[in-house]
Amino acid sequence: MSEKTVAGQSIRNWNGKPYHSLDYMLKQTFGEKVYKVTLNGGMSCPNRDGKLGSRGCIFCSAGGSGDFAADPTFSITDQIDSQIEMLRAKRPIHKYIAYFQAYTNTYAPVVYLRKIFSEAIRHPSVVALSIGTRPDCIGDEVLALLDELNQIKPVWIELGLQTIHERTAAYIRRGYPLSCFEETVHRLRSHGIQVIVHTILGLPGESDADILGTMDYLNGRDIQGIKLQLLHVLRGTDLADDYLAGKFHVYEREEYLNLLIECLEHLDPSIVIHRMTGDGPADLLIAPLWASRKREVLNLLHHEMKIRGNWQGRQFRHQTV
């Protein structure tokens, strides 16, 4: 990270970006550009198999947030190799992160998890293992496995928090209390495992102040990364039914950019930004349609932050937990 002075004000940047980007962190850690390969372990979710519910979280498509993941009928090695082949045809890449994305990726017997995670982490082109899951699906045996794998290569656990507000959590059918998230973060960090938190900006009923409250809360937790996901309305979800019934609105692009800049300014500059918008599958996306132009959105964000003199952490204040 470097600093420059504009109009007497010190402005932080990370290789030219006004926020602590994942790209910056990966180059600092691994010495070169690193890409993710998205994997499908063929798992389910307690919100879908009847343990907690059968319809999933209200915003989740039938693909369980893994609409861009590889074909689950392939072995893990074949999933990795097939994606590496496609990526290398476009650009010179040598290092990859194995990302288990679809559904809840610790929701299976430990013997099965050991098999697929070990296969992924031992792949010669993989430098880290990233696992998307829920905080209520990491028991002691799973934690012990993650600790073991973390001794081989870095393990990141991506936890779907979405919001700290219990009324919203009930609406989206998250299925666990905030205390569960806090305890799981503590347990993971006690083993030195990095934690990345998924949040959604624009959930029905949440004000900008509510969203900034989630950012401030996360500043006080021992997390290493965050995903700031724009709310997408996807075909076939219960959220889509509410949207089409006129029960809430989605952000216009300018609204979202203003909120996103505010979130970044509130966030601790040590927290790595893993995502800032997201792009739902074109055949499923109902709204907002401007979100499909992801590169355009990011370019506008960089432009606006530059001309306004914004950067991650400008409004951050250290706090005691």
C-alpha positions, 0 to 999 in steps of 0.5 A: 500500500502507498499514499499520495497527497492531493490538495493537502490530503493523504490518499491511500491506494493499493497498486493504484486502486483506492481499496485493498483489492484481492488482486493486490493481496494475491500479488503480494502473497504469491508474487503474481496474478492468481485466478480462482477455479470454481468447483462443485462438490455435489453437496446440499444445504440444511436450508434445502434438504429439510433440516432447516427448510426446503426452499433455500435462502430467499435469494438463492437460485437452484444452483445454490450460488454455484451457477458458475461452478464446474460440472459436479459429475467430473472429479475434482481434479478434472474440474480443476484441469478443465478450467485451467485449460480454458483460462490458460488459453486466454492468458498466462496464468500459473497459480490458482485458488480452488474455490468450492462455491456451490451450496454449503461445502462443509455439509457432508461427512468428514470422510468425503470432505477429506477426499475432495478437499485433499484432492484439490489442495494437493493439485500442483497448480493450486496455491490455496483452498477457499470453501464457501459454507455456513457458520452452523455447518462447521463442527469439531471434526470439520474444524480439525480437518480444516486445521490439518489442510491449513498446514499444507496450503492456506485455507480460506473459509467464506461464511455467508453472513449477509447481514447482522440484523435479525429481522432481515436474517429471518426474512431471507431464511438464513437459519442461524443467529448472529451468535453462531457466526461470532463463535465460528469466526472465533474458532476458525481464527484460533486455528489460524484459518482466514475468514472471508465474510459474504454480505448483501447490499440492498436486502429488502427493508434495510436502510443505508444506515443498517448496511453501514451498521453491518460494516462497522460490526465486521470491523470489530471481528477478526476477519481477513476479507469481505464480499460486498454483493449487490442484491440480485433478483434471480428467476425462480427464487422467492425473492423474485416473487416479492420483487415482481409483487412490488414489495421492494425496489433494487438499487439504480446504478448511481445509488449503489455506487454511492453506497458502495463507496460509503461502505468502503470508506467505513471498512478497516483498510486491512480487510481485503475486498474480495468482491464489490458487485457480482454478476448473476447468470444472464438467463436468471437475472431479473433485476437490476439489469445494469449489474450484468455490465460488471466491468463498466460498474467497476470502472465507474467506481474507480473513477468516482472514488478518484475524483471524490478523493475516497479510499477504503478506511477513510472513515474507519475508526478503531474500536474495542470489541 
